[in-house]
Amino acid sequence: MTTRDRIQSFAGNGKKVAPTFSAAEMQRRLDAVRGYMAKNGIDSALFTSYHNINYYSDFLYCQFGRRYGFLVDHDKATSISAGIDGGQPWRRTFGENVTYTDWQKDNYFHAIRQIVGAAKRIGIEFDHVNIDLLNLLKAEFPGVEFVDIAAPAMRLRMVKSAEEIAHITEMARIADVGGAACVEATAVGVPEHEVALHSTATMVREIAKTWPHAELLDTWTWFQSGVNTDGAHNPVTSRKIERGDILSLNCFPMVAGYYVALERTLFAEDASDEHIRLWEFNCKVHDRGKELLVPGKKCSEIAAELNEMYAAENLLQYRSFGYGHSFGVLCHYYGREAGLELREDCETVLEPGMVVSMEPMITIPEGQPGAGGYREHDILVIEEAGNRNITGFPYGPEHLIVKGKAKAA
């Protein structure tokens, strides 16, 4: 029987790509997590999630049924990738790379074994490692104690560096470009998917122009109309826009695993008096929410005050999710800094360097006056003196009752 190598090397297959962030920035991240590891007696950290592997290595994997990792000890950092990706992981990793082959089922663990050394206490992500992987790790590494590294790693990600904020700010500009493309394509008779396609293509082209060395992965648009606006994450459909429809544009440029969003309420041609009243009030909540995003404010306190505004108008029962969340390495398929969400049950205190959205939403059920989902969304950087809004796209009835030219059915 022919035997095949369990490990491959793609080092030197092409040149390292232009990185998203400087070497100093990537080293800062590794130094921070190593500092936590040293204080807590952790010999190595095995990151397995999209968000942490991307954050610490600048490599975003495509799982497709295989396992990936980024192993950080106190001397080196190494991405662990599947052979199907060739040299792309090595070219994008800040650090070293080990590639395992498919020829034996446990080659992933064999690759870990080559670099983990004599570690006796290994950090893993309790919120990402499933029972199957945990049992396999315990079987492959008897005598090793596995401890949680996910929560402290998330806390480190929550405060952004100057380079991260600059990256996110440029992406917010591109989200505004996507919003303008949505408005440009919106007209009675146009299907949702055509508006979304135009917006996404416009953003991807702008990303390619802005970051010529970046991967062009995962940018998308949700454009919703009529009853489809009732949920924030409802998928695009082929429903055609009708006169008087409530609309939602949701633009999400993705660059190197980083996510930003622009979300706005619109109307096609005109809006009823009740639609206008509800829309204007939601914008009022949005404005007050942005004022509250300052250092020292607790997430739960912000949610409580905005709840009172809705309650005073008998609208609180139509609110369905938190008022905003942290931004950085995340996506609709992965990642979340759950410790920084503007919810009633989150006690995190805002501090400079955090990047947070304000996105109040109410949904009025079908059959009632003003039916539909209303949502505005801006991204703000928390600064010493307050905050800085990096979203520039207008909102409200004065700007977004769209008088697009009707299209033939």
N, C-alpha and C positions, 0 to 999 in steps of 0.2 A: 504493500500500500504506500502510495506517495505521501510524504508528509509535507506540510506547508508551514512557513514561518508564522508564528503567532503575533509577532510585532513587525511593523514596517517603519521605515524612516522616509519621510518626504522632505526633510530638511534640505534646503538648497534647491528645491524644485521651483524655480523662479525666484524673484526677490520679495522681501517683505514689503507689504503694501504701505502706502502712506497711512499712518495711524489716525484714528479719530481724535485722540488726545496726546499731549506731549508725554515723553518718558517720565518727566518729573511728576506729572499728574497721576500716571499709572503707578508710579512708585509710592506716591502719597497714599493711594488706596491700599496697596499691599502693606505698607508700614503700619497703617491704622489697624488693619485686621490682625497683623502679627502682634501688635501691641496688646490687643485684647487676648489673643492666644497665650502670650507670655504671662499675663496677669492671672490667667485661669488654668494654667498647666496643660494647655492643648498642644500636642506635638505637631499635628498636621490637621489641615481642614480640607475635606473633600466636598467641593461644591458641585451640585448636580443640576441645579435649576438654570433655565435660560437666563434669568435676570442676574444672578450672581456670577455665573461663568462669564457673561458679557461684561459685567461691571468690572471684574478684576482682570480680565484677559483681553478685552476688546474683540473677542470672537463670539459670534452668535451662531449657535449650531442649528441644524435641521434634523430633528430627531428621527422621524421616519422609521420607528420601531427599533432603534438602537440606543445604547446608553452613551452618555458623554460625562465628562468631569473636568474639573480644574483643581489640581491638588496643590495646596500652598503649605509649605513648611517654613522653617525659620531661615532657610538658605536659598530656596529656589521655588519657582512656580511653573507648573507644567499642565498644559491642556491635554486631555485624553480624548481622542477622536476615533471615529470608525474609518476604515480604509476606503469606504465608498466616497468620502469627501476629498480624496487625493491630498494635495499639498495646501489646499485653501486654509485649513485650520492653522497650519504652521505659519503661513504667510500673514495671517491676521493676529496671531497670539502675541501678546506682550509677555514673553517668557519662552519656555521650551515647549516641545510637543512630543507626545508619544501616540503612535497610531497602531490600533489593533486590527487584526483581520477577522474575517467571518468563519474561519475554518474550524474553530472549536467554540462551543457556546460560552465557555468561561474565559475567553480571551480578554474581555474587559477587565476582569479581576486580576488576570495575569499581568496586564499592563499596569494596574495600580500597584501590584506587588513589586514591580521593578523600581518604583520611585518612592514608595512609602517608607521603606527602610524598617527600622526597629520601633516605629511609633507605637505607643501603648495607649494613647488617649487621642482619639480622632474626632474632630468636629464634623457633623453632617447636618443637613437641613431637615429638621423634623417635620417641617410643613411641606416638604417636597418628596422625601424618600418614602415610598410606599412599603407596605408590609413585606411584599415579595423581595424587594431590594434589600430591606433591612435584614431579613433572614439570611439572604445570600451573603451579605457583608459579614454577618456574625459567623457564618459557617466558614467563609474564606479566611477570616482573620480572628481565629480563636484567641482569647486572652486580651483582646483589644476592647477598651471601653469607648463606646460611642456616645458623644454628648452633643447637645444642640448648639449650632452656630448660626441658625437662621435668624433668630430674633436680634442678636447683637449685630449681625451683618446688615440687617434691615435698618437698624438705628444709625449705623454709620452712613448708609446711603441717603438717609433723609435730609442731611445737611449738604447742600451742593457746593462744589468749589467754584471759583470764578470761571474756570474753563467750561464746566458743565453749564453754568448759567448762560454764558455766551452762546454755547451750542443750542440750548433750549430756546433762547431768545431768537436766534436766527430761524429755528424751526417754526416758532410762532408766527414769524413773518410769512413763511411759506404756507402756513394754515390760512392766513388771511388771503393769500393768493388763491387758495383753493375755494374759499368762501366767495370771492368775487367771481370765480368760474362757475360756481353753482348758480349764482344770481343771473349771470350771463346766459346760462342754458335753460333757465326756468321760464316756462310759458304754458298756458293752457293747451292740453293735448299732448304734451311731452311726457313720456314714461319716466318714472323715478330712475330707472337704471341708466338712461341716457344722460341725465343730469349728473349722476354719480360718476359715470365713466369720464365725462368731460372734466370734472373737478380732479379726479385722481390722476388722469393723464397730465393735466396742467401742473399738479404738484410734483409728480415724478420728474418731469422735464426740468422744473426749477431746482429740484434736489440735485439732479445730474449736473446742472450748470454751476451750482453753488459748491458742491463737494464732488469734483470729478473723479476722485479715487474711492468714493463710498460704494458699498453694495446698495442696490436698489431693491429693497425687500420690504413687503408688508404695508406700504402706504395704501390707504383706502378711504372711501367716502361712504357714509350712510346718508341717503336722502329719502325722507319719508313724507308722505302726503296723506291728508284725511285721517282716517282711523289708524293708519299705520304710525302716526305720531305718538300713540299712547304709551309707547315704551322707548326708553332711551337707546336701547340696543337692538331695536327691531331691524331686521335685514332689509336690504333693497329689494323691491319687487318691480314688476312691469306695469303696475297700476299707472294710469295716465292722470296727469294733473287736471283738475276741474276748477272752473271759476269759483272763487270764494273758499277754496281749500286752505286749511291751515297746513303749513309745511315746516319741516325741520331740516336744516343742513347740519351735517356733522363731518368735519374734515379732519383727517388724522394722518399727517405726514409722519413717516417712520425713518429715522436715520441712525444706523449703528445701534439698533435696539432701543433707542430713545423715542419716546412718544410725546406728542403734544396734541391738543384738540382745539377746534373752534366749533361752537354749536350756537345756532341762532334759530329763532322763530321767524317765519315769513308767512305771507298770505299771497295767494294768486289773485291778482286784479283788485279785489276788495275784501273787506271784513265787516262782519256785523257789529253793532254797537256793543254787544256783550263780549264778543271776541276782543274788541279793542280794550274794553274795561279790564278784562282778565290779563291781557297781554301787558298793559301798562302797569298793572299792579305787580305782576311778576318781575318786570324790569325794576320797579321800585325796591322789591326785596333784593334783587341782584345788586343794585347800587348800594344798599345798606350793608349787604354782606361783604362787599369789597372794602368798605370803610372799616370793618371789624378785623380784617386780616392784618394784624400788627403784632409785634413782639410782645410776649407776656399774656396774650389771649389764649385761653384754653379752648380746644376744639368743641367740647361739649357746651361751653358758654355761648359760643357763636351759634350753634344749632338751636339752643334754647331761645335766644333772642329772636332769631328769624322765625321760629315756630310761633312765637307770640304775634308776630306780624300777620302770619297766615290765619291764626286762630281769630284774630280781631275781625277778619273779613269772612269768617266761616269757610275757610278754604284748606285748613290744615289736613282734613281727611283726604284731600286729593293729592297730597304729597307722598312720594313713594320711596325715596332713597336719600342718601346723605347730600349735604350741600357742596361738597368738593373733596378733593383728595390730592395727595402728593404727586409730583411729576418727576420723571427720570427714566430709568430703565424699566419699562413695562409695556404691555401690549394687550390687545383683546384676547390673545391666546395664552398669555403668561404674565406673571409678575404683578405684584401689588405691594406698595408700602402701607400695609394695613394699619400700622401704628400711627399714621397721619391722615386721618379722614375726618371731615367735619360732620360728625355724628354725635348723637346724644350720649353714646356709651364710650367715647374716646376722650381720654383725659390728657392727651399730649398738649404741651404748651408750645405755641409758635415761637420760633427764634430766627434771627437773621441767617440767611442762606437756605432756608426752606423755600420750595417752589410749590404753590398750592393753587388749585382752581376754585372759583366760585361759580356754582352751576345750579341754582334753584330750579326745580321743575314741579309743576302741577299737571295733573291729567283730569280733565272733565269728561265723564262718561258720555258715550254716544246717546243721543236722544235728549240731552239737556242743552239749554242755550249755552253757546260758547264752547261746544264740545271740541276736544282735542288735547294734545300735549303741548305745553309751553315750556321752553327751556332756553336759557341764555348761559353762556360759558366763557369766562375770561380766565387767563392764567396770570398769577401775580407772584413776584419775587418778594419775600419778606426781607426788609432791610432795617437797619438800626433805627431810622427815623419813621418807619411805617411800612410802606410797600411800593412796588413799582409794577404797574400793569404792562405786560408785554404783548397783550392782545390789542390790536388796533381797529378791528372791524366794527362798524356801527351796528346798533340794534334799536328795536322799537318801531312803532307804527310810522314815525316820520321817515324812516329809511327803508323799511323792508316790506312794504306792500308792493309786490313786483308786478309791473305792467308789461310783461313780456308779450311779444307778438304771438298770437295763437298759431299753432301748427295744425296742419291737416291731419285728420284721424287716420 
